[in-house]
Amino acid sequence: MSKIKIDKDDKARVILTELLPYEVPMLFSNDGFHSILKNKGKESIISKIKLANSKDFSIPFNYEIRKNDGDSRTLSIIHPFKQIDFIDFYSKYDSLILHLCSKSPFSLRRVSSVAKYYYSASMVFNEDTIKAPGAEIEPEVLDTETQLLKSYFTYYPIDLIHKFFDKREYIKLEQRFNQVLEFDLSKCFYHIYTHSLTWAVKGKEEAKSNANKETFENDFDKLMQKANYNETNGIIVGPEVSRIFAEIILQQIDLDVLKILESNKVKLKYGVDFDIKRYVDDYFIFANDEKILDQILIIYKKQLECYKLYVNTAKTQKRKVPFISNIAIAKREIGKLDDRLFKELFNDFSTDVSLNKIKNPYAISNNFIKEFQAIVKQNELTYETISKEVIRNLKKMLIYFIKNIKIEDGKAEVESFLMIVLDISFYAYSLCINASTTFKISQIIVLACKYIDGNHFELKYTIHSKIAKESDFAMTIFNSRSKPTDTNIDTLNLLISLRKLDDSYLLNESRLKELFRIESALDYLKLNYFQIVTLLYYIRNESIYSDIKNELQNCIEQKFLADGIFTQSELTLLFLDVLTCPFIEDKLKNKIVRHTKLSRDVKAEAQLIVDQISDSYWFMDWDIDIDLEGVLKKKEWGSSY
C-alpha cells in the first residue's frame, strides 16, 4: 500500500479536507474548486463575483439532516469564497494550532502534526479485504494511517471514537478503576460563543484589552463569524475547522478542571484517584469512588458554564465494571453471525475459492435477519446502533466475492449469493438510514451492478429489479420518517447510485415528485441547492422528465431575481454549478448571468462569462460516466469523526 507525499506548496489543500461536512451528496465536493484555486485559472471571474458582493461577511448554506433519534440537525456549507480565507489562515497559524491542541492530557482526538502523506482514492484498500472468517477488519496499518487522507492534520492518539474502546489503554483503565461516568455537551457547536476562543487562549481580561489586535485568536474568531453571517453565538456545524475551534476551547477547560482537581482544596491525583478521556465533546471519567465522579462532574459543569457550554444531562450515565457495553457485546455477536454466513456461502478455504450451492437463498437471509433481531433484543438495543456493522461486513463479503470467485462459477450460485447479500443489506439499511449506511449501501449497489454487467449479464434483470425494488422501499420509509424541512441527503445519494441501473428502472415522474415533495409549481421554489443539482443529475435530458425539467429551470431562474445573490453561499454554489451543467441550455445560463448584473445586458458579454465559468466543474461533478466506486471509496476513507 504505497503512500504519496503531499505537496506542501499546495496551500489550497485545506479546501479539500477542512471545510465541508461529511453528510453531502456524493457528487458534491471541493475537488473542482481546489483544482481551480491551485491552478489559478479563474482568478478574474472569482474577483468579479467577489466585487458583486458588497458585504465582508457571507451567509452559509444551511440544510437539515435527520439523525437516527428522529431529530434534525442543521449543517452548513461555508461560502466558497469565504473558504478561500481559511487557506491563508492555516498556512499562517498551523504551528500555533498544533500547540494549542496539544495541552490537554485528556484529549483523545487532538491534532498532532501536519499530514505528510495521502493515499490514492482509486486504490483497493486493505480495509475491503477479507482473508478468513474472524480476520481483523481494520489492520494495524489502517489504524495508524487512515488520518493521512482525511485532513490537513494527523490526529493522536485516535481519529475515530470506536478505536478508543479497542485500545489496550481502555482495558488498563478498567483494571485500575471500577466506575466510569459518561456525558456529552448539549448542542456544543450551536452554543459556542466565538469570543470564547480568545478567553481560552489569552484569558478574559487580556482578551478584552487586545480585542482589536491582529492575533491568532482574534483572526480565528472573526473568520468564524464572517463565515456565519457575523454570528457570535454558535459556530458552523459540519466542517473539521469547527472541531478544531471547539478543541482549543475544550482543551483549556480540561486544564482548568485539572488544576482545580489537583489543588490543595480538592487534592485528587490524576492517574491515581481518577482519569479523564475526552473525544471532542464526549467525556469519560474513571474512578473507584462514585463521590469522586460526582465531584468531577460538578467542577466540569461550572467550568463549562464559564464558556456558555452545558452538560447534556439526558445522556449522562454511570457504569460499573465490566465497562464493555451492550453495543460492544452485540458487535461481537454480529461478527460471529457474519462468520457463520460466510461459511454458508463459500467453500472451505483453498487455492480456488468457490460458492456453495444454495437451494433456498431467502431461507438463509431470513435466518440471518432473525438472528440479528435476537441480538438486538437480547442486548436491549435499537437497530440504529449496530445495523451499520451488518451492512459494512456484507459489503466486505461482496468485495471478497468479486476478487476471488471465478467468472465460470454457475449462474445459480452467483444469483443466490447476490440476492442474499442484497436482501440482508437492504433490511439492515431500512432500519438505519444515515450518511454512513447510505454510502455503504451505495457501494453495494455500484459493485453489484458493475460485476453483473461485466460477468453475468444474464442476471441483470434479476439483480437490477431487486435493487430498484428495495431502494424504492427504503426511500419511502426514510421520507415518511423525515420532516418536510429535511434535505434528505440519503435519498439524494441513493438516487445518484440508482442511475447505475438500466434506464428502464428510472422512476416515473409522479414518484420522483413524491420523493422531492413536489405537489405544485410553487414547491419547486422550496427546493434547495443540493436537491436541485441532484434532481438535474438524475433527470438529465430524459424526455419522460420534460415537465419537471421545465419547472426546475423556471425555479432556478426565479432564484436569481433577488438581490444579494453572491452574499449567499447557496446561490453562489448554484450559480457556478448551473453554468457548468450540461443539461441546461446556454440560453438560460445567459439569462441567469444577466440577472446577477455580472454583465451588462449584452448577450455576447454574458456568454463570455458562461464560457469562463463552464470550462471546468466547480462543486457538482456532472460526469454521467463518473467512477462512482472510486467516489464512494473516497467518501468512506474520509469518514466523519
QUIDA-V736050 format. One record per pair of residues at least 4 apart in sequence whose ideal C-beta (glycine too) atoms are under 8 Angstrom apart, sorted by the first residue. I is the first residue (numbers start at 1). J is the second residue. Records with the same first field share a line. If there is no record, write none. Layout:
# QUIDA-V736050
I->J, J
This chain:
# QUIDA-V736050
1->119, 123, 125, 126, 141
2->119, 123
3->117, 118, 119, 145, 148
4->117, 118, 119, 120
5->116, 117
6->10, 13, 115, 116, 117, 118
7->13
10->38
11->87, 88, 90, 91
12->16, 34, 37, 38, 87
13->17, 34, 152
14->18, 19, 86, 87, 90, 91, 152
15->19, 30, 33, 34, 37, 83, 84, 86, 87
16->30, 31, 34
17->150, 151, 152, 240, 638
18->86, 90, 151, 152, 239, 240, 241, 244
19->30, 78, 83, 86, 239, 240, 241
20->24, 29, 30, 77, 238, 239
21->75, 76, 77, 237, 238, 239, 640
22->238, 435, 635, 638, 639, 640
23->65, 75, 238, 435, 489, 640
24->28, 29, 77, 489, 530
25->489, 492, 493, 496, 530, 533, 534, 620
26->439, 442, 493, 496, 497, 628, 631, 632, 635
27->496, 534, 537, 620, 621, 622, 626, 631
28->530, 533, 619, 620, 621
29->619, 621
30->34, 80, 83, 619
31->35, 621
32->36, 616, 617, 618, 619, 621
33->37, 80, 83, 618, 619
34->38
35->39, 616
36->41, 42, 616, 618
37->84, 87
41->616
42->46, 612, 613
43->47
44->48, 612
45->49, 609, 612, 613
46->50, 81
47->51
48->52, 598, 609
49->53, 81, 566, 572, 598
50->81, 566
52->565, 566, 596, 597, 598
53->58, 81, 564, 566, 567
55->564, 567
56->226
57->82, 225, 226, 227, 229, 230, 567
58->78, 79, 81, 82, 226, 227, 229, 567, 568, 569
59->79, 229, 567, 568, 569, 570
60->76, 77, 78, 79, 227, 228, 229, 236, 569
61->76, 77, 79, 528, 529, 568, 569, 570, 573
62->74, 75, 76
63->74, 75, 76, 77, 487, 489, 528, 530
64->72, 73, 74, 75, 483, 485, 486, 487
65->72, 73, 75, 435, 486, 487, 489
66->70, 71, 72, 73, 434, 478, 481, 482, 483, 486, 488
67->71, 72, 73, 434
68->382, 384, 432, 434
69->384
70->481
72->483, 485, 486
73->237
74->190, 237
75->237, 238
76->228, 236, 237, 238, 239
77->238, 569, 570, 573
78->82, 83, 86, 227, 236, 239, 569
79->83, 227, 567, 568, 569, 572
80->84, 569, 572, 573, 576, 618, 619
81->572
82->86, 226, 227, 569
83->87, 227
85->89, 223, 226, 227
86->90, 223, 241
87->91
88->92
89->93, 219, 220, 223
90->94, 97, 152
93->97, 216, 219, 220
94->98, 114, 152, 153
95->99
96->100, 216
97->101, 111, 153, 244, 248
98->102, 111, 112, 113, 114, 153
99->103
100->201, 248, 251
101->107, 110, 111, 244, 247, 248, 251
102->110, 111, 112
103->251, 252, 254, 255
104->110, 250, 251, 252, 254, 255, 258, 278
105->254, 258, 270
106->254, 258, 276, 277, 278
107->247, 250, 251, 254, 278, 279
108->157, 158, 161, 164, 277, 278, 279
109->155, 158, 159, 161, 247, 279, 280, 641
110->155, 156, 247, 251
111->153, 154, 155, 156, 244, 247
112->153, 154, 155, 156
113->153, 154
114->152, 153, 154
115->147, 148, 151, 152, 153, 154
116->148
117->145, 148
118->148, 149
119->123, 125, 145, 148, 149, 637
121->149, 630, 631, 633, 634, 637
122->627, 630, 633
124->128, 129
125->129, 142, 633, 637
126->139, 141, 142
127->137, 138, 139, 142
128->395, 396, 399
129->396, 399, 400, 403
130->135, 342, 396, 397, 399, 400
131->135
132->349
133->338, 339, 342, 343
134->335, 339
136->140
137->392, 393, 396
138->142, 143
139->143
140->144
141->145
142->146
143->163
146->150, 159, 160, 637
147->151, 153, 154, 155, 159
148->154
149->637, 638
150->159, 637, 638, 639
151->155, 240
152->240
153->244
155->159
157->167, 169
158->163, 164, 167, 279
159->163, 641
160->639, 641
161->165, 279, 282, 641
162->166
163->167
164->169, 170, 277, 279
165->170, 325, 328
166->170
167->171
168->172
169->173
170->174, 323
171->175
172->176
173->177, 180, 275, 277, 286, 323
174->321, 322, 323
176->275, 286
177->274, 275, 286, 287, 288, 321
178->288, 320, 321
179->286, 287, 288, 289, 290, 293, 318, 319, 320, 321
180->284, 285, 286, 318, 319, 323
181->283, 284, 285, 287, 293, 294, 296, 297, 316, 317, 318
182->282, 283, 284, 285, 315, 316, 317, 318, 319
183->282, 283, 297, 311, 312, 313, 315, 316, 317
184->188, 281, 282, 283, 311, 312, 315
185->191, 281, 304, 309, 310, 311, 312
186->191, 310, 311, 312
187->191
188->192, 246, 280, 281, 309
189->234, 235, 236, 237, 242, 246
190->234, 237
191->233, 234, 308, 309, 310
192->196, 234, 235, 245, 246, 249, 307, 308, 309
193->232, 233, 307, 308
194->221, 224, 225, 231, 232, 233, 235
195->199, 207, 221, 232
196->200, 249, 307, 308
197->201, 217, 220, 221, 224, 245, 248, 249
198->202, 207, 210, 211, 217, 218, 221
199->203, 204, 207, 252, 307
200->217, 248, 249, 251, 252, 253, 307
201->207, 216, 217, 248, 252
202->206, 207, 210, 215, 217
203->207
204->208
205->209
206->210
207->211, 217
210->215, 218
211->218
212->218
213->218
214->218, 219
215->219
216->220
217->221
218->222
219->223
220->224, 245
221->225
222->226
223->227
224->228, 235, 236, 242, 245
225->230, 231, 232
226->230
227->236
228->234, 235, 236
235->242, 245, 246
236->242
237->242
238->242
239->243
240->244, 641
241->245
242->246
243->247, 280, 641
244->248
245->249
246->250, 280, 281
247->251, 280
248->252
249->253, 307
250->254, 278, 280, 281
251->255
252->256
253->257, 300, 303, 304, 306, 307, 309
254->258, 276, 278
255->259
256->260, 303, 306
257->261, 276, 296, 299, 300, 303
258->262, 270, 276
259->263
260->265, 266, 299, 303
261->266, 268, 270, 274, 296, 299
262->266, 267, 268, 269, 270
263->267
266->295, 299
268->273, 274, 292, 295, 296
269->273, 274
270->274, 275, 276
271->275
273->287, 288, 289, 292
274->285, 286, 287, 292, 293, 296
275->285, 286, 287
276->283, 284, 285, 286, 296
277->283, 284, 286
278->282, 283, 284
279->284
280->641
283->300
285->293, 296, 297
287->292, 293, 296
288->292
289->293
290->294, 318
291->295
292->296
293->297, 318
294->298
295->299
296->300
297->301, 311, 316
298->302
299->303
300->304, 311
301->305, 310, 311
302->306
303->307
304->309, 310, 311
305->309, 310
311->316
312->316
319->323, 325
324->328, 329
325->329
326->330, 379, 380, 381
327->331, 379, 381, 385, 386
328->332
329->333, 379
330->334, 375, 376, 379, 381, 385, 386
331->335, 386, 389
332->336
333->337, 375, 379
334->338, 372, 375, 386, 389, 390, 393
335->339, 389, 393
336->340
337->341, 368, 371, 372, 375
338->342, 390, 393, 394, 397
339->343
340->344
341->345, 364, 368, 397, 420
342->346, 397
344->356, 358, 364
345->355, 356, 358, 364, 397, 417, 420
346->353, 354, 355, 356
347->353, 354, 355, 356
349->353
352->406
353->404, 405
354->405, 406, 409, 413
355->401, 405, 409, 410, 413, 414, 416, 417
356->413
357->412, 413
358->364, 413, 416, 417, 420
359->363
360->364
361->365, 415, 416, 417, 419, 420, 423
362->366, 419, 423
363->367
364->368, 420
365->369, 419, 420, 423, 424, 427
366->370
367->371
368->372, 420, 424
369->373, 424, 427
370->374
371->375
372->376, 390, 424, 428
373->377
374->378
375->379, 386
376->381, 382, 383, 385, 386
381->385, 386
383->387, 428, 431, 432
384->431, 432, 434
386->390
387->391, 428, 429, 431, 432, 437
388->392, 428, 432, 436, 437, 440
389->393
390->394, 424, 425, 428
391->395, 425, 428, 429, 437, 440, 441, 444
392->396, 440
393->397
394->398, 421, 424, 425, 428, 444
395->399, 425, 440, 443, 444, 447
396->400
397->401, 421
398->402, 421, 444, 447, 448
399->403, 447
400->404
401->405, 417, 421
402->447, 451
405->409, 414
407->455, 456
409->413, 414
410->414
411->415, 456, 458, 459
412->416
413->417
414->418, 455, 456, 459
415->419, 456, 459, 462, 463
416->420
417->421
418->422, 448, 452, 459, 463, 466
419->423, 462, 463, 466
420->424
421->425, 444, 448
422->426, 444, 448, 463, 466, 467, 470
423->427, 466, 470
424->428
425->429, 441, 444
426->430, 441, 470, 471, 473, 474
427->431
428->432, 437
429->433, 437, 438, 440, 441, 474
430->473, 474, 477
432->437
433->437, 438, 474, 477, 478, 481, 490
434->438, 490
435->439, 489, 490, 493, 640
436->440, 639, 640
437->441
438->442, 489, 490, 493, 494
439->443, 493, 632, 635, 636
440->444, 636
441->445, 474, 494, 497
442->446, 493, 494, 496, 497, 628, 632
443->447, 629, 632, 633, 636
444->448
445->449, 467, 471, 497, 498, 500
446->450, 497, 500, 628, 629, 632
447->451, 629
448->452, 463, 467
449->453, 463, 464, 467, 500, 501
450->454, 500, 629
451->455, 456
452->456, 457, 459, 460, 463, 464
453->457, 460
456->460
459->463
460->464, 502
461->465
462->466
463->467
464->468, 501, 502, 505
465->469, 505
466->470
467->471, 498, 501
468->472, 498, 501, 505
469->473
470->474
471->475, 494, 497, 498
472->476, 507, 511
473->477
474->478, 494
475->479, 491, 494, 495, 515
476->480
477->481
478->482, 488, 490, 491
479->488, 491, 514, 515, 517
482->486, 488
484->517
487->492, 528, 530, 531
488->492, 515, 531
489->493, 530
490->494
491->495, 515
492->496, 530, 531, 534
493->497
494->498
495->499, 507, 515, 534, 538
496->534, 537, 538, 628
497->628
498->505, 507
499->537, 538, 624
500->628
501->505
503->542
506->542, 544
507->511, 512, 515
508->512, 544
509->513, 544, 545, 547, 548
510->514
511->515
512->516, 535, 538, 539, 545, 548
513->518, 519, 548
514->518
516->523, 527, 531, 535
517->523, 526
518->523, 524, 527, 548
519->523
521->551, 554
522->526
523->527
524->551, 552, 554, 555
525->555, 558, 559
527->531, 532, 535, 552, 555
528->532, 570
529->533, 570, 571, 573, 574, 577
530->534
531->535
532->536, 552, 555, 556, 574
533->537, 574, 577, 581, 620
534->538
535->539, 548, 552
536->540, 552, 581, 583, 584
537->583, 620, 622, 624
539->545, 548, 549, 552, 583
540->545, 583, 624
541->549, 583
545->549
546->550
547->551
548->552
549->553, 583
550->554
551->555
552->556
553->557, 584, 588
554->558
555->559
556->560, 574, 578, 584, 588, 592
557->561, 588, 591, 592, 595
559->571, 574
560->565, 571, 575, 592, 595, 596
561->595
562->571
564->568
565->571, 572, 575, 596
566->571, 572, 575, 596
568->572
569->573
570->574
571->575
572->576
573->577, 618, 619
574->578
575->579, 592, 596
576->580, 613, 618, 619
577->581, 617, 618, 619, 620
578->584, 589, 592
579->589, 592, 593, 610, 613, 614
580->613, 614, 616, 617, 618, 620, 622
581->620, 622
582->622
583->622
584->588, 589
585->589
586->590, 607, 610
587->591
588->592
589->593, 610, 614
590->594, 603, 606, 607, 610
591->595, 606
592->596
593->598, 599, 606, 609, 610
594->599, 601, 606
598->606, 609
599->605, 606, 608, 609
600->605
602->606
603->607
604->608
605->609
606->610
607->611
608->612
609->613
610->614
611->615
613->618
617->621, 622, 623
621->626
626->631
627->631
628->632
629->633
630->634
631->635
632->636
633->637
634->638
635->639
